Amino acid sequence: MALQTLPASDQMQTQPTTYIGLTTSDAAAILARTGANEIDGAKRKSLLRAFAGRFANPLVLILLFAAAVSAFTGDVPSLLIIGFILMVSVILDVAQEH
């Protein structure tokens, strides 16, 4: 039976605690044994790497393909509009993440 499904009285027998909490010495012993309850900080990506990584998104790839088709067919206004939307989208995405 999992600990969380046991009645509180049975849980108290398996843990070094009481209904009012841990004693200072028990808390210090647990802290020494397990360490502080902290999340390891993730290493941040550089802005350039984050920016370049956005181009692996399938929707961005579709826009890049549409821009390439526009360029190939000579449709400059569509190329500029798609390029502008693509760049603004990627810049906003990177800015929101950082």
C-alpha positions as CSV (number, residue, x, y, z in Angstrom):
1,M,0.0,0.0,0.0
2,A,1.4,3.4,-0.9
3,L,2.2,5.8,1.9
4,Q,-0.2,8.5,0.7
5,T,-3.1,6.0,1.0
6,L,-2.4,5.0,4.6
7,P,-4.3,6.6,7.4
8,A,-2.5,9.5,9.1
9,S,-1.8,7.5,12.3
10,D,0.0,4.8,10.2
11,Q,2.0,7.4,8.3
12,M,3.2,8.9,11.5
13,Q,4.7,5.6,12.5
14,T,6.7,5.4,9.3
15,Q,8.1,9.0,9.3
16,P,10.1,10.8,12.0
17,T,7.4,13.4,12.6
18,T,4.4,14.2,14.7
19,Y,1.2,16.0,14.1
20,I,2.9,19.3,14.9
21,G,5.8,18.7,12.5
22,L,9.5,17.7,12.8
23,T,11.7,18.5,15.7
24,T,14.6,20.8,15.0
25,S,17.1,18.0,15.3
26,D,15.1,15.7,13.0
27,A,14.8,18.5,10.4
28,A,18.5,19.2,10.6
29,A,19.3,15.5,10.2
30,I,17.0,15.2,7.1
31,L,18.6,18.4,5.7
32,A,22.1,17.0,6.2
33,R,21.1,13.6,4.6
34,T,19.1,14.8,1.6
35,G,20.3,18.4,1.1
36,A,18.3,21.5,0.5
37,N,15.1,21.4,-1.4
38,E,16.3,23.4,-4.4
39,I,15.9,23.2,-8.1
40,D,19.1,23.1,-10.1
41,G,19.3,26.1,-12.3
42,A,19.2,25.3,-16.0
43,K,21.9,26.7,-18.2
44,R,20.4,29.4,-20.4
45,K,20.9,29.2,-24.2
46,S,22.5,32.1,-25.9
47,L,20.1,34.5,-27.8
48,L,21.6,33.4,-31.1
49,R,21.1,29.7,-30.4
50,A,17.5,30.3,-29.2
51,F,16.8,32.4,-32.3
52,A,18.3,29.7,-34.6
53,G,16.4,27.0,-32.7
54,R,13.0,28.6,-33.6
55,F,13.6,27.8,-37.2
56,A,13.2,24.0,-36.5
57,N,9.5,24.7,-35.7
58,P,7.2,23.0,-38.3
59,L,5.1,26.2,-38.7
60,V,8.2,28.3,-39.2
61,L,9.4,25.8,-41.8
62,I,6.1,26.1,-43.7
63,L,6.5,29.9,-43.7
64,L,10.0,29.5,-45.0
65,F,8.8,27.2,-47.7
66,A,6.1,29.7,-48.7
67,A,8.6,32.5,-48.8
68,A,10.9,30.4,-51.0
69,V,8.0,29.7,-53.4
70,S,7.2,33.4,-53.5
71,A,10.8,34.2,-54.2
72,F,11.0,31.5,-56.9
73,T,7.8,32.8,-58.7
74,G,8.9,36.4,-58.4
75,D,6.1,37.4,-56.1
76,V,8.1,40.0,-54.1
77,P,5.2,41.5,-52.1
78,S,4.3,38.1,-50.7
79,L,7.9,37.3,-50.0
80,L,8.3,40.5,-48.0
81,I,5.1,40.0,-46.1
82,I,5.9,36.4,-45.2
83,G,9.4,37.3,-44.3
84,F,8.2,40.1,-42.1
85,I,5.7,38.0,-40.3
86,L,8.2,35.2,-39.9
87,M,10.9,37.5,-38.4
88,V,8.4,39.2,-36.0
89,S,7.1,35.9,-34.9
90,V,10.5,34.4,-34.2
91,I,11.8,37.6,-32.4
92,L,8.7,37.8,-30.2
93,D,9.0,34.1,-29.3
94,V,12.7,34.5,-28.3
95,A,11.9,37.7,-26.4
96,Q,9.1,36.0,-24.4
97,E,11.3,33.1,-23.5
98,H,14.2,35.3,-22.3
